[in-house]
Each structure stands twice: as C-alpha cells, then as structure tokens.
C-alpha cells in the first residue's frame, strides 16, 4: 500500500513539492492533469504581486492562485481563470510556484515569456472578469433555454393528439 502525505509534510520534508494540477482555475497557464508544478516552501518573506501561491482554505482545500494585490495583513488572490477574489493571510500560504514542466520543457517563473503572460493576464483582470461573467451568463442562459424547451417538448408530446 502506498504511503501518502500532505502537501505540508512534503514541503517540510523536501522544501518543495512536485505535483500535477487538478482543476481549471489557473488556465490557460496550467492545463489540468497535464502540466507539472514545482512549488517551493514558503519562507518568512513577504510575498509579491503576481506570485502564484499554494494556500490551504479553512475547509482543507489546497488552491494555487495568483496574488493581485499585497495588503498590509493579507493578499488579494484570484485564479487566472476566475473572477472571484479571495483575501488570504500569510498563515494560510504554504508555498510559491517556481516552475512548470510542460511537454518536456521547463518554464520558470523568471522566464521573460512567463513574466509577460503574468503582467498581461493580471493587469487585464477587470476585462477578464467581465468576459468570464459574460461566458458564465451565456452558459446559464443556454441551460435555462434547454430546460424550457425540454419542458415544452414534454407538454407537446403528452398525449394530446388532434385527429
């Protein structure tokens, strides 16, 4: 039987954590189940805007999201594919993304292409949030329309026949 450990235990033991992401909150940067992330254990340093950090929510969920704003006692954090902001204090942050392994290549957070992506993506947050809201509204409207059409279809085919 394989032995399992928590992310905290791996970070404490090795100083870093290597794992494949689950979820879509950091798309397009991270592709679910395909890209490998390297997270280094967080030190005592104050984190910076644009850092992608691994934190643990009060419900026990581990999340990798990006810092959009450094505040006096916490950070404003959001996923690259999200519009919902969270405020996270230092005590919840476990580590910092240092590199991504994708298709046999290593992308470091210091690489010029990565830095360009981060600035473009984060600085456009208000526009991205509006586009995500529109996308969510579109899919919600589609869902409601489909439900209405199915309901109409049942009424239409409910045995009422004209002769």
Secondary structure by P-SEA (a helix, b strand, c coil): cbbbbcaaaaaaaccbbbbbbcccccccccccccbbbbbccccccccccccbbbbbcccbbbbbbbbccccccccccccccccbbbbbccccccccccbbbccccccccccaaaaaaaaaaaaaaaaaaaaaaaaaaaaaaaaaaaaaaaaaaaaaacccccc
